[in-house]
Amino acid sequence: MRFQVVIPARLASTRLPGKPLLDIAGKPMIQHVYERVISSGAENVVIATDHVDVARVAGQFGATVCMTSVSHRSGTERLSEVIELMGWSGDEIIVNVQGDEPLIPQALIKQVATNLNNNADASVATLCEKITDSVEFFDPNAVKVVFDKFGMAMYFSRAPIPWNRDAFASDKSCLLDEGQYFRHIGLYAYRASLVAEYMAWPACSLEGVEALEQLRILWNGQNIHVAEACEKTAPGVDTEADLALIRQLLQ
């Protein structure tokens, strides 16, 4: 099996400006991500950016860089441009790894690519992990996923799903039947042909309501394979507090 990895690295960030180039233990954050991804077994690893400063720094540590449009509204749009620029065929498996995940386990990258390769009925593969804490379960920033016995996603939501009607009627402070509740991990493997289709689809109403792009895929009748992550995921970097934690962990 072969697969490609694309790391989107947009310089502009509302909460953390210049995020890809922020120093962590003597290296820019994007270099930490790249070094983890490069050992995942990917055939090619491409950093996709819209800024010359990111391209310059990435070139200094030997990365392949694709300059992409500044007008992209989503990571999927940027991914589509990279697929076109690299000339990848429709049957290629493309893993999208966010550029703000400097502690991403290499095993998860290989896992999500392998899962897509092994499930011909799926156009996309992603991962999840169990939720055992009620605070996380009711947090709208933690995206929940429900999937069927074949591992295909039924729905993603910011709402608490599945809803344990009887248990939650009397007590929402603890989760009964642990193992029923899963948080979605935003790591995706795509078939390149699906990305091209995605770009042609209009946004759907559910996607707008939930603010979750992956619902457009389900809305259009495509399967998303979901599996529990083989390793515990590390935190990404969205805020100054996240950055301080990662710096502490990597020092």
C-alpha positions as CSV (number, residue, x, y, z in Angstrom):
1,M,0.0,0.0,0.0
2,R,1.2,3.5,-0.8
3,F,-0.2,6.8,0.4
4,Q,0.6,10.5,0.2
5,V,0.4,13.1,3.0
6,V,-0.5,16.8,2.7
7,I,0.2,19.2,5.5
8,P,-1.8,22.4,5.1
9,A,0.1,25.3,6.8
10,R,-1.7,28.6,6.5
11,L,0.2,31.5,8.1
12,A,-2.8,33.6,9.0
13,S,-4.6,32.5,12.2
14,T,-7.1,34.5,14.2
15,R,-6.3,33.1,17.6
16,L,-2.6,32.4,17.1
17,P,-1.0,34.6,14.3
18,G,2.0,33.0,12.4
19,K,1.2,29.7,14.0
20,P,3.2,27.3,11.6
21,L,6.4,29.3,12.3
22,L,6.2,29.6,16.1
23,D,9.2,28.3,17.8
24,I,8.9,25.0,19.8
25,A,12.1,23.6,21.4
26,G,14.3,25.3,18.8
27,K,12.3,24.4,15.7
28,P,9.3,26.0,14.0
29,M,6.1,24.1,14.7
30,I,5.6,23.0,11.0
31,Q,9.0,21.2,11.2
32,H,7.9,19.2,14.2
33,V,4.8,18.1,12.2
34,Y,6.8,17.3,9.1
35,E,9.4,15.2,11.0
36,R,6.7,13.1,12.5
37,V,4.9,12.6,9.2
38,I,8.0,11.8,7.2
39,S,8.6,8.6,9.3
40,S,5.0,7.4,8.8
41,G,5.8,5.5,5.6
42,A,4.2,8.0,3.2
43,E,5.5,8.0,-0.4
44,N,5.4,11.8,-0.5
45,V,4.9,14.5,2.1
46,V,3.9,17.9,0.9
47,I,3.5,21.1,2.9
48,A,0.7,23.2,1.3
49,T,1.0,26.9,2.2
50,D,-0.2,30.2,1.0
51,H,2.7,32.3,2.3
52,V,6.3,32.6,1.1
53,D,7.7,32.7,4.6
54,V,6.3,29.2,5.4
55,A,7.6,28.0,2.0
56,R,11.1,29.4,2.7
57,V,11.3,27.9,6.2
58,A,10.0,24.5,4.9
59,G,12.5,24.5,2.1
60,Q,15.3,25.1,4.6
61,F,14.5,21.8,6.3
62,G,14.1,19.9,3.0
63,A,10.4,19.7,2.7
64,T,8.5,19.5,-0.6
65,V,6.3,22.6,-0.8
66,C,3.2,23.5,-2.8
67,M,2.3,27.2,-3.0
68,T,-1.5,27.4,-3.0
69,S,-4.1,30.1,-3.3
70,V,-4.8,32.6,-0.5
71,S,-8.5,32.5,-1.3
72,H,-9.2,28.9,-0.2
73,R,-12.0,28.8,2.4
74,S,-11.3,25.3,3.7
75,G,-8.5,22.8,4.0
76,T,-10.3,20.6,1.5
77,E,-10.1,23.3,-1.1
78,R,-6.3,23.6,-0.5
79,L,-6.0,19.8,-0.6
80,S,-7.7,19.7,-4.0
81,E,-5.3,22.2,-5.4
82,V,-2.3,20.2,-4.2
83,I,-3.7,17.0,-5.8
84,E,-3.9,18.8,-9.1
85,L,-0.5,20.4,-8.8
86,M,1.1,17.1,-7.9
87,G,-0.7,15.2,-10.7
88,W,-2.0,12.5,-8.4
89,S,-4.5,10.0,-9.9
90,G,-8.0,9.5,-8.6
91,D,-7.1,6.2,-6.8
92,E,-4.3,7.7,-4.7
93,I,-4.9,7.7,-1.0
94,I,-4.2,11.2,0.5
95,V,-3.9,11.8,4.2
96,N,-4.5,15.3,5.4
97,V,-2.5,16.1,8.5
98,Q,-3.0,19.5,10.1
99,G,0.0,21.7,10.5
100,D,-0.7,22.5,14.1
101,E,-0.3,18.9,15.4
102,P,3.4,18.7,16.4
103,L,2.9,15.6,18.6
104,I,0.7,13.6,16.2
105,P,1.5,9.9,16.5
106,Q,3.0,8.4,13.3
107,A,1.0,5.3,13.9
108,L,-2.3,7.1,13.4
109,I,-1.3,8.4,10.0
110,K,-0.5,4.9,8.8
111,Q,-3.6,3.5,10.5
112,V,-6.0,5.9,8.7
113,A,-4.4,5.3,5.3
114,T,-4.5,1.5,5.8
115,N,-8.2,1.6,6.9
116,L,-9.1,3.4,3.7
117,N,-7.1,1.0,1.6
118,N,-8.8,-2.0,3.3
119,N,-12.4,-0.6,2.9
120,A,-13.3,-0.4,-0.8
121,D,-16.8,0.9,0.0
122,A,-15.5,4.0,1.8
123,S,-14.3,7.2,0.1
124,V,-12.9,8.6,3.3
125,A,-11.4,7.2,6.5
126,T,-11.0,8.9,9.9
127,L,-10.5,8.0,13.5
128,C,-12.1,8.4,16.9
129,E,-11.5,7.8,20.6
130,K,-13.7,6.9,23.5
131,I,-15.3,9.6,25.6
132,T,-15.5,8.7,29.3
133,D,-16.0,12.2,30.8
134,S,-19.4,13.9,30.8
135,V,-17.9,17.3,30.5
136,E,-16.3,16.4,27.2
137,F,-19.5,14.7,26.0
138,F,-21.5,17.8,26.5
139,D,-18.8,20.2,25.1
140,P,-19.8,21.4,21.6
141,N,-16.1,21.8,20.7
142,A,-15.7,18.0,21.0
143,V,-17.3,16.5,17.9
144,K,-19.1,13.3,18.5
145,V,-19.5,10.5,15.9
146,V,-21.8,7.5,15.7
147,F,-21.0,4.6,13.3
148,D,-22.6,1.3,12.3
149,K,-21.4,-2.3,12.8
150,F,-19.3,-2.1,9.6
151,G,-17.4,1.0,10.9
152,M,-19.2,3.4,8.6
153,A,-20.2,6.8,10.0
154,M,-23.8,7.4,10.6
155,Y,-23.6,11.0,11.8
156,F,-21.2,13.6,13.3
157,S,-22.4,16.2,15.7
158,R,-21.4,18.8,18.2
159,A,-24.4,17.8,20.2
160,P,-24.1,14.8,22.7
161,I,-24.9,11.7,20.6
162,P,-26.1,9.0,21.1
163,W,-28.5,10.4,23.7
164,N,-29.2,7.9,26.5
165,R,-32.8,8.9,27.0
166,D,-33.5,7.0,30.3
167,A,-30.2,7.6,32.0
168,F,-29.9,11.3,31.1
169,A,-33.5,12.0,32.3
170,S,-32.3,11.7,35.9
171,D,-28.5,12.3,35.8
172,K,-26.3,13.9,33.2
173,S,-23.2,14.0,35.5
174,C,-21.9,10.6,34.5
175,L,-21.8,8.5,31.4
176,L,-23.4,5.1,31.7
177,D,-22.6,2.3,29.2
178,E,-19.1,3.6,28.5
179,G,-17.9,2.6,25.1
180,Q,-21.0,4.0,23.4
181,Y,-19.6,7.5,23.1
182,F,-16.8,8.6,20.7
183,R,-15.0,11.8,20.0
184,H,-14.0,12.4,16.4
185,I,-10.3,12.9,15.7
186,G,-9.9,15.3,12.8
187,L,-7.4,13.1,10.8
188,Y,-8.6,12.1,7.3
189,A,-7.5,9.8,4.5
190,Y,-9.2,10.5,1.2
191,R,-9.4,8.9,-2.2
192,A,-8.2,11.7,-4.5
193,S,-11.3,11.2,-6.7
194,L,-13.5,12.0,-3.7
195,V,-11.8,15.3,-3.2
196,A,-12.6,16.3,-6.8
197,E,-16.3,15.3,-6.3
198,Y,-16.4,17.2,-3.0
199,M,-15.3,20.4,-4.7
200,A,-18.2,20.1,-7.2
201,W,-20.9,19.6,-4.4
202,P,-22.7,22.6,-3.0
203,A,-22.6,23.0,0.8
204,C,-25.5,21.1,2.4
205,S,-27.8,22.4,5.2
206,L,-26.5,20.1,7.9
207,E,-22.9,21.1,7.2
208,G,-23.9,24.7,7.8
209,V,-25.9,24.0,11.0
210,E,-23.2,21.9,12.6
211,A,-20.2,23.7,11.1
212,L,-18.8,20.3,10.1
213,E,-17.5,19.9,6.5
214,Q,-17.6,16.1,6.7
215,L,-21.4,16.1,6.7
216,R,-21.3,17.1,3.1
217,I,-19.8,13.7,2.3
218,L,-22.5,11.8,4.1
219,W,-25.2,14.1,2.6
220,N,-24.0,13.0,-0.9
221,G,-24.2,9.3,-0.1
222,Q,-20.5,8.6,0.4
223,N,-19.2,6.4,3.2
224,I,-16.7,7.5,5.8
225,H,-15.0,4.7,7.6
226,V,-14.4,5.3,11.3
227,A,-12.1,3.3,13.6
228,E,-10.9,3.8,17.2
229,A,-7.4,5.3,17.2
230,C,-4.6,2.7,17.9
231,E,-2.8,5.3,20.1
232,K,-3.9,8.1,22.3
233,T,-3.8,11.4,20.4
234,A,-1.8,14.4,21.6
235,P,-3.2,17.9,21.8
236,G,-3.0,20.3,18.8
237,V,-2.2,24.0,19.0
238,D,-5.0,26.5,18.8
239,T,-4.3,28.9,21.6
240,E,-1.5,30.4,23.6
241,A,-2.3,27.9,26.4
242,D,-2.0,25.0,23.9
243,L,1.4,26.4,22.7
244,A,2.7,26.7,26.3
245,L,1.8,23.1,27.0
246,I,3.4,21.7,23.8
247,R,6.6,23.7,24.5
248,Q,6.7,22.2,28.0
249,L,6.2,18.7,26.6
250,L,8.9,19.0,24.0
251,Q,11.6,20.8,26.0
